[in-house]
Amino acid sequence: MIIIDSDGGVDDLLCLVMASRLVAKEIVGLTAVFGNVSVDQAAHNIIYSLALVNPPIKPLLGLGAKEASDGFSQLATAIHGPDGLGGARAIRPQNAGAFALISLEEFADKISDRLNQSRQKVDLLGIGPATNIPVLIERLGAERINRIVLMSGAFFDYGNITNWAEFNAYNDPQPLADTLAAGIPVTLVPLDLSRKVLLTSDHIETFAAAALVDGMPIAAALREYSRANERWEGIRGCFPHDAVALLVMLRPDQFYLVDAEVSVDINAASRGRTRISTIGGAHVNARVALGGRLRWVRWMIETEWLRERPSIFAEPVDYPTRPT
């Protein structure tokens, strides 16, 4: 079972559509959190993302935190657009399914009932600020959570909101620290990894032509995201941060994971700064994804999920073989 916690941005859109194509039957619920946009807008963007693929099983949708645990909130509409999806919502998906929003607490209680009935554990994928995660841990029970994967942090790279902080960690560092201290296996997917994967304009246009999903809105959103990245980061293309995190959760064997002691700064002067110690740390509290089979990662994001029968176990056989 999988729960995805999202703040409704452009890279969230790509991640959610990919997840709905690759593991639709395993997704039992999605929750919205403030971040790229307001929590209400994030919820509507999640619904929009699901409507593009019209999943066979409608997951539960929970409305989570509207601001950080300390009342802070800094949106990213300058990057993701006023609607969080680069204006893509103007293109209405053909299959606009009906989804009902419930409170985060009711959501957790319903998921807890399902876990009791199935005797399964749940995997949490967080692709926004971590504000909802401790609430889910408390209400589901740590023993029912198999692992948590968070797109969060920057260690050997500059941040994307301040020189030292990644956006999700910056928006609410306290619940990130609480999650790291919860005793549940946590994997962090920082900018150090996600910035190694670049979606070019050519690949974005491939999405527009995709017949198996409603690709036009995805391409429209990614085009605007790419323009914003060119303005802010000087690159032509965009980083699919959240899609990389999804693949780390689904296929951790394809990545270079380092056991480490990770801390996060909560004070105002260096808010959201994440620090890593792999030698001499007091205790290991996370695995950090720093590299991996990036050719496979790029192929999965650019090609595989668009196929008629996508598989997370596929290999990029149509890529040229590297000379030995």
Phi, psi and omega in degrees: 000142183230137169242134178244127179252118192229148175253018163071030178267188182294314179292333173297317179305309180299316180299314183293320178293317177300314180299320180293335177276324187271320186221042186305318186288345181268347182277109181266340182191157175227145179234148181257144177220151174298161177161262177301322177221180176297161182296324179294317178294321178300318179298315179294326178290326175296314178300317179300316181299317179294324181296334180294331182247348178047066185300147183295331179244122181279115180284162173291148179234123181247139179264115186259218191289139178266350179201171181292166181298338177256013178087000183281151174199125175226107183282168182237040181292339176294335178263316187261357180088161182303327180268000180083349182236029175059029181083002184295337183295346175293340176265109185280129177296150181292327183249081180271091182286165179266123178233136181256133178268137175231168180293160180297323181293316178295321177303310182297322179295320179293319177295321179299319178298319179295320180294323178297319183289322186267343184058030176259169172250165184243146171259135178253128173247115179254119181238026174218190172307148189277013188305320182284338192296311178300328177295316179295321178299314183295316187277330177276328186095129183302328183291344180265359181255120182288313181194163178232129175243126183237130168280100188194144171097162173208132186241306182248015181230160175291154175286172178247008175232324166227176180299335187244351189237140170277151190304310184295317179294323181293319185295325178204085184287332184298310179294334173295315177298319180296321179295318178296334182265003188280349180082011177259141177304122181240133172244128177259135174247096187271175176302331180306325177268310189295333177283357176276353182243117183242126173270119180273169180298326179297317180290325178298319179293334176297323179297323182299329183269001185293126181272337186277344172226166176281085191283340183300312178299322180297313180296319180298317179296315182291328176299313180293322177299319179295319178298319178295320178295326177293321178293316189269327186241355177072026179245155176254099185138195180210158180263119179276064187312309189287328176294324176296317178299320177302314182292326175298320179292317185283325183224067181299337180293346181270004187234156175270107185250130182248124173286131188206164167263120183244136175233159179226134180282134180253340183293155186298326186295325181226039184312128174081002179289129178255140182234147184232139174228120178254353180230124175076013177290152181296320178199149177279126179234005181198159165251139183242126180274115184243351180186192179158198179279081189291334175298316177296317180300311180299317181296319178298317183285322185277332193225306197299317185289349177273353182285167183295320178235078183293150180216136176285353179256009180287160176239147183284068185292339180272001173280148175296141180283133179291133179297144179262000000 
